[in-house]
Amino acid sequence: MSTVIIDNTVDVPGRRAPLVLNHSDFGSVTRDICQVNESPRPPKAWTIAFVIAAAWAGFFGMLIGYLIFTGVGVWGNNNPVMWAFDITNFVFWVGIGHAGTLISAILFLFRQKWRTGINRFAEAMTIFAVICAGTFPGIHIGRVWAAYWLFPIPNQMQMWPQFRSPLLWDVFAVGTYFTVSLVFWYMGMIPDLATLRDRANTKLKAILYGLFSLGWRGSNRHWHRYERAYLLLAALSTPLVLSVHSVVSFDFAVSQVPGWHTTIFPPYFVAGAIFSGFAMVVTLAVPARAIFGLQDFITMRHLENMNKVILLTGCMVGFAYSMEMFIAWYSGSMYEKFAFINRAFGQYWWAYWIMVSCNVITPQIFWFKWVRTSVPIMFAASLLVNVGMWFERFVIIVTSLAQDFLPSSWGYYKPTWVDICMLIGSFGLFCTLFLLFMRYLPVIAMAEVKGVMPQANPHAHHGGQHHEEARLEKEVAHV
Amino acid sequence: MPSVSQPHTSDQPAVATACGASTQTAAPAAAREGKSYWRSIDDLADTPEFREFVHREFPNAAGDLLESTDRRQFLKIMSASLALAGAGGLAGCRRWPETKLAPYAHRPADRAPGHPVHYATSMDFAGVGAGLLVTSYDGRPIKIEGNPQHPVNQGATTLAMQAAILDMYDQDRSRHPINVGKESTWAEFSAWAKSHFDALANGRSGGTGLAFLAEASSSPSVQAMKQRVVARFPSATWHEFEAIHNDSVVQGATMAFGDGAYRLLYDFSAAKTVVSFDDDFLGAGTPASVKWTRDFAAGRACDNGAEPSRLYCVEGIVSLTGANADHRLAVRNSDVARLVAWLASQLGVSGVPASLATLDVRSLAAKADLEKVMQHLVQDLKGRGPSIVLVGDRQPPEVHLLGHLINRALGNFGRAITAAKIDGAQGHVAAIKSLAEKINSGAVQTLVLLGGNPVYNAPADLDFAGLIKKTPTCIHLSDYDDETSRACAAAGGSGWHVNRAHFLEAWGDVRAADGTWGITQPLIIPMFDGKTAAELLSLIANEPVTTSYEITRAVFAANVNSGVVGDAEGRWRQALHDGFVQGSGFAAGAAPEVVGSDPAQHFAALEQRLAASSGEFEVAFTPDAGIYDGRLANNGWLQELPDPIAKLTWDNAVMISAGRARSLGVKSGDMVTLTVGGKSVTAAAMIIPGTHNDVANLALGYGRGEACGRVGKDAGFDFYPLRTSSAMGFAPATIAKASGSYVLATTQDHHPIDSFPAGVGTQERLPTLFAEADLGHYREHPEFAKHHTHVVTRLSLFPEDHPFQTEMIGADGEFVGEYAWGMSIDLNACTGCNACVIACQAENNIAIVGKEQVKRGREMHWIRIDRYFKGSDETNPSGFVLQPVNCMQCENAPCEQVCPVAATTHDANGLNVMVYNRCIGTRYCSNNCPYKVRRFNYFDWWGRGPLREQPGVMLQVEPDYYLKGQAKADPMRQMAMNPEVTIRMRGIMEKCTYCVQRIMRARIDTKNQWVRDKNLKPDDPKVQDRKVRIPDQSFTTACAAACPARAIVFGDLNDRTSKIKAMHKHPRTYEMLEELNTKPRTRYMARIRNPAFSAEHSGEQGGHGAPAQTTTNTGGHG
């Protein structure tokens, strides 16, 4: 565990900032990361968080039972507003799920080495967020017991699903995304699982980690196959990052509801998803590195980089909001115009302005470096961005439905206690899974982190930073 | 039109199976009571075989059976009845000794299980009869339609008629007589009554101390029995009372004609100008509203050069009539008289004092506007041909006199108005006051209440509950153990409640609004062994005829002497078949000359009356648009039916103007206290634009607490305490803000009224949703409705046909294609009366969801009436828009494209069908439906309790919902179901199907008829191959059938001669939200207004009309 604070956020031209601090050998890296799993007792903060999260997760399960046995009416959904918290939560969680795969796949392909410090738990976050996301469309339908009709399974009814429906595309998009993300995450974890297996001090750990490390021995051939597969999966995941939220946005864009029927939705949703995903990574990374003492691996540089992404995607989202307004005016359609004026000044004006202030105004503070590198401020900002992104989906879904074409059918949606508790409960489920992951699985990709340490450079015979710098200088001179 | 299915075959008496069924009541009753009473079947009751049969088949009374049986068990009983009636040769009830009992091994002729049969019958509502045609399904009446042949109904119905079927199956109906709070039986009651009335008759006094208070009844049987009672008890007094009555009309007629016993019959189709002074003749509270709405709609015809009528309405509240008016003036109710007087003086009625005849009244419109309208009114009345000047029941009798004088001056009597002499009419308020005086003087020992609920709705100053306490013996015949029955029981002594038979359970007769003699024919055995008023009276009169059947026949035989068929039996059969006696209406002629005393004296009285009743603020009492005077309060359909103007469900409210609300500082839902003559009621206020600032509209009938039953329990506010015998129409009052607020559940404007977008976004889109124009504009631009679209049209890039609309007639004229069902709604005819909404609910087993769920926006109506206020003035809107909206059955349906499981698809006839079994309830279809006509089953509506959930209960559902589960749904509610329509479970979507079950029924019937006509064998290949076209207009949807205005037309668009095809080609026809390219099959016909001059608001209204805007529309029609 490090005690020295090194500022690795300064960019010196021609010089790479160190990504791992206070570690000069691989052994200490392994030790410091594995202590998260191997310490005899989890930190007190972990235990408290876990108890709270698990209680909410359990309550979430009970509420699902109540919903299924009683009917969708336990929610506040009504006649014009047929979708409300249910689909809001779905889109929100799917959006959260974007950062992980983006970090692990797209940044991998772009050779962004700083990704290694955060990719493992960002991917875990993805998996758990998609689990939470998948829950809501599954239970929001009126007859849960017939949900399998959404899948193209040969059946005695000789019925296929209706392939023109975006909801069906959702099933495929989210299903594919979840499967590929899970495989990618698990495969990336195999070398580290083998490390834990090798260091296991109880039989049970040895068996379980041994089982899941699939006989990894770290041979040259293993590494060769592993790297190939990892690259292939990264290539496979990359389009999915873009596709899944595009498809989710089709749920709205393909319909003709004013406020939904918008061609800007796919890129806007993807940008929003990355925005919220990175905010969630920050939200999770800040306490996690503190609790488990991982500041050397998740450094300020990592956090700052993520804040930069948040700033960029926040601006993209803000641009999308203004474009929506412009197009609504430019379209000449009174329904579109009304939908957007109504969003900003209608009965849900508060939701709209929460959304704008959290998503557009809040990230602007990241133009300042001292803000980007301030842990408390970035933590608060990331929470606000999460709130704002939840409200973005709420605004899109609920305000558009509440007042569409016929004024006679306009309505007002108010959540019930079940709506609110299920939203909190989904966070409980997410946090429970994430806390379990933190404690029992390698939270940082040890093998990859080692790969970006200077010591891993095959040309650095004597190890150490000086040599690396020298090499870089040499290369620069060469050019 | 469904055919009337009797008489059956020639050798069988033309008596309904239902009649046979009704004899089954006689059987157990006879078995229990012995021959002393059921003398007509003495012989049979004595035979051991029969006794055995009764005990085997009906071990208990049918009512008791029903309480604990499920639908299957019920059907078993019914099929036993059918077997009896059918196999026994369908004996008339009086012939039942000849009945042979046989198992149901052979199907009786003309009786196919599962094939609905229609019976003509009649209903008596508030003293006015109606001709109905009831659909019976395996012995269960399930649907009420108007009798197509009946001169008043002509196939159409009002709300109360549609909802009567649910009343019969109401689980809260009283199931047995009650004696001083103890459950009793008819046998006990009749034994007691016999001795009681015998003692009374044998006394020397001739019935002194006996009084009757009856609700209005048009029934000749009741009249006949009343005469027998009076003959037996010469000193008994008879009083008639209805809370909603026409005393003013009667008194006004007395002043005008010297005799109040004239019923004026209006022909709105002949009138070119109609003036309503506070008379809601289109509203549901009017007895003849079916006929009047039909005639009025016919008079509005404007196509092919027809000159439509012009409707003026002067009123303080907003009534349906006012909402349909070309010119509406909002003045106080007490000022209406002044405008009538002014009009009379302008039209040359002499003797009207100048102080009365003034236009100087407080009006929502500017004074100049009011004068302008009134001047035009004078011109129109003078120059536009026949007219009708109507004065409402609320107005004082002198105003009615003025109305008669105006009509006389205009020469309307004999043209658009005829008068018929009827039997003597008694003033209702005078009648109940005289009864009160009699009771107070201790002169009443026995009070017989035939129906009615005076403890609840008698004038408050009489304190009727107190009067009951002063009467030693009270007998109340009623459907429910209601306020009056409880008061009778609580009064001690020998208070009785006797449960009444529903009109679908018993024989009877009625006189319709035009006097037509109608027969009430039962369709089911009395479920709870109830009795009719005539039966009770015959018991009191100690008459030899005791059953409703015997009474009805005897009265019929004594009174109906002519008919198509010569002999008495033939006349009876014919009347039974038709449901009414042809040509038995009142002989109407011109009203008699005015013979009354000097009108000037009445005008002086009127001035005094107005001076006495004038105040800063006043309340007007109106019948509720759904539950009438409160008698229908336990009817869930009517409770959940949105008020036509307020869109309020499950409650009433103090309806005030926006201006008054502002000055009081209240919003809709805030409590206000009304004080009338020292009595106060605190109730929720509701803002209704168009109401006069100094008027509150109080709908009666609510606030009955738990006395009305579980459904209407605790609904609304009781305004009867404010209504005294001196001011039954309107009364000066004070209004003040009270503390607290109340939740009002409306089906429109769910959002907070005060938030920013209320009204914003509505006015600009009204022209595209609801096309209307003034007559002049329509004459210049007949196709204006097709060019109303203001917004970008979403046209396809590819040429699109209407894929289902190709008529296919084979070489030999054979129909080889498919149907293309379509609907047309003529907004020029529709008055927004709501009859279609209830008809649809009754036909399609549509659930009621309760107030809490309506508040959440989860009402289930498949057809709704959209209501908009026009203009930007929230106090005084420039117009009202009422538009029925059901599923448009889009050819390019947005709902279908987004359903992931293909649960909503198109069928070969172009119907947008909903496959309930396939639906998983993603609700995406509803989100994508621009018309928002889809309804989702958020809960298992059928498994829930009676639906008035307690606010604040965390789980928001009745606790017994969990205990009972859906398996134990109320068996009586199940019986009211139409078996041809699926009961939807929770979690699935539903919507209008164009009554697909009726379409399928018509297809089957047409094909079967064709096969029979051709004498083909069933296995003939032609039978398989041939398609037979259903004749146009041979059937229609439930909404279209019920519509009194005939605004809804349904038919096959592939038939080029069909009515619907002509409608869809009509210049006035347009598609709602045409710009979305949904290609709706339901199309609207634009409304044509006929104002005397263009309103000042025409600039803002004129979006639809102005030619300049026609040219700027963005296309999509080319």
Interface residues (C-beta under 8 A of the other chain):
Chain A: T70 G71 V72 G73 V74 G76 N77 N78 N79 P80 V81 M82 W83 H140 I141 G142 R143 V144 A146 A147 W149 L150 M159 W160 P161 Q162 R164 S165 P166 L167 L168 V171 D251 V254 S255 Q256 V257 S331 G332 S333 M334 Y335 F338 N342 F345 G346 Q347 W349 L401 A402 Q403 D404 F405 L406 P407 S408 S409 W410 G411 Y412 T416 W417
Chain B: Q748 D749 H750 H751 P752 S755 F756 P757 V760 G761 T762 E764 R765 L769 H790 V791 V792 R794 Q853 R856 G857 R858 E859 R864 D866 R867 Y868 Q883 V885 P894 Q897 V898 C899 P900 V901 A902 R918 C919 I920 G921 T922 R923 Y924 S926 N927 N928 P930 Y931 K932 R935 F936 N937 Y938 F939 D940 M954 L955 Q956 V957 M985 R986 G987 I988 M989 L1073 L1076 T1114
